[in-house]
Amino acid sequence: MNDSLDALLAKYGADADRPVYDQPAAFTAFVRGGGNVNLYERLSEQLAAGYDEAQPESLLDIGCGDGLALVPALESAGHVPSRIDLVEPSAALLDAATKQLADVNTEVHAWQQPAQEFFARLGDRHWDRAQATFSLQSVPIHDRVSVLKALREHTDVLTIAEFDVPVQVEGTPEQVQSLVSRYERGIAEYGDDAQLVAQGFLLPVLLGQVDPNVARTNWEQPAASWVDQLTEAGFTEIDVEPLADYWWAPAVLITAA
Ligand SMILES: C[S@@+](CC[C@H](N)C(=O)[O-])C[C@H]1O[C@@H](n2cnc3c(N)ncnc32)[C@H](O)[C@@H]1O
């Protein structure tokens, strides 16, 4: 495949057959360590500022994970929406997010589904605000515009956090080398948790991008492509702001209405 990728896999191993979000110990350690500490602090601050400014009564979080972006944002905001809907395919992560919201003064509705299924069965419900933090990258490209269209139809304002990843030609030695170098840098941030994070999360995600036999967990793209897809979905006011520098790629906050 590639010598440096082989060396990385030999060093840490990779649970390539285990879905990364269904048994989430490695993902949970990943999001709570390294450069994610600063990234999530910035993200939760920005989300909280958005709740305080727009004062939404209803909020929809698509792919909420275990609530690491949502819960601190609600805890620090002056305004808390009276109803929050969580959509998350992983039972373990959804359960963790729901438990963390037990002390927040809001009505929580939890939907254990991927966004595609959730919107396919939805009637005419509407939310004042929706957010999707690092989750829409998990919606395959062929489903993405229809999910964005559903978000436009069912919500007033959508906030997306994603990485502004440069275009690379997939499968080239340059692309694999670039992935390996950046993942090595990321894993190095985890100290005692490096093995857990690499084996159970980062390396399966990396392998999904380069090995057709490993289930792919994400399809990332440049911020400009998110803007194009949001425009295709019918959003007309789209704003892209830098969120934080990060070892993988710069993170951006995209607001669309
Ligand atoms: C990188 S995590 C981000 C979690 C959380 N939003 C956060 O910021 O910490 C990606 C999340 O998207 C969820 N996900 C995967 N496929 C999805 C889909 N089709 N629809 C909605 N969420 C999805 C995963 O289960 C996971 O919780």
The ligand as an SDF file (V2000), in Angstrom:
LIG
                    3D

 27 29  0  0  0  0  0  0  0  0999 V2000
  -17.0630   13.3470   14.3300 C   0  0  0  0  0  0  0  0  0  0  0  0
  -18.5270   12.8710   15.1410 S   0  0  0  0  0  0  0  0  0  0  0  0
  -19.1470   14.4460   15.7210 C   0  0  0  0  0  0  0  0  0  0  0  0
  -20.0800   14.3060   16.8910 C   0  0  0  0  0  0  0  0  0  0  0  0
  -20.5600   15.6280   17.5120 C   0  0  0  0  0  0  0  0  0  0  0  0
  -21.4040   16.3730   16.6310 N   0  0  0  0  0  0  0  0  0  0  0  0
  -19.4030   16.4560   17.9580 C   0  0  0  0  0  0  0  0  0  0  0  0
  -19.2180   17.5740   17.4580 O   0  0  0  0  0  0  0  0  0  0  0  0
  -18.6450   15.9780   18.8390 O   0  0  0  0  0  0  0  0  0  0  0  0
  -19.6130   12.4720   13.8110 C   0  0  0  0  0  0  0  0  0  0  0  0
  -20.9930   12.0410   14.2980 C   0  0  0  0  0  0  0  0  0  0  0  0
  -21.8710   11.8840   13.1790 O   0  0  0  0  0  0  0  0  0  0  0  0
  -22.6710   10.7470   13.4170 C   0  0  0  0  0  0  0  0  0  0  0  0
  -23.1820   10.2680   12.1240 N   0  0  0  0  0  0  0  0  0  0  0  0
  -22.6310    9.3350   11.2970 C   0  0  0  0  0  0  0  0  0  0  0  0
  -23.4070    9.1720   10.2030 N   0  0  0  0  0  0  0  0  0  0  0  0
  -24.4790   10.0020   10.3420 C   0  0  0  0  0  0  0  0  0  0  0  0
  -25.6380   10.2610    9.5730 C   0  0  0  0  0  0  0  0  0  0  0  0
  -25.8480    9.6390    8.4100 N   0  0  0  0  0  0  0  0  0  0  0  0
  -26.5440   11.1560   10.0430 N   0  0  0  0  0  0  0  0  0  0  0  0
  -26.3310   11.7910   11.2180 C   0  0  0  0  0  0  0  0  0  0  0  0
  -25.2320   11.5870   11.9950 N   0  0  0  0  0  0  0  0  0  0  0  0
  -24.3240   10.7100   11.5610 C   0  0  0  0  0  0  0  0  0  0  0  0
  -21.7220    9.7800   14.1020 C   0  0  0  0  0  0  0  0  0  0  0  0
  -22.3920    8.7070   14.7450 O   0  0  0  0  0  0  0  0  0  0  0  0
  -20.9830   10.7110   15.0380 C   0  0  0  0  0  0  0  0  0  0  0  0
  -21.6560   10.8770   16.2570 O   0  0  0  0  0  0  0  0  0  0  0  0
  1  2  1  0
  2  3  1  0
  2 10  1  0
  3  4  1  0
  4  5  1  0
  5  6  1  0
  5  7  1  0
  7  8  2  0
  7  9  1  0
 10 11  1  0
 11 12  1  0
 11 26  1  0
 12 13  1  0
 13 14  1  0
 13 24  1  0
 14 15  1  0
 14 23  1  0
 15 16  2  0
 16 17  1  0
 17 18  1  0
 17 23  2  0
 18 19  1  0
 18 20  2  0
 20 21  1  0
 21 22  2  0
 22 23  1  0
 24 25  1  0
 24 26  1  0
 26 27  1  0
M  CHG  2   2   1   9  -1
M  END
$$$$
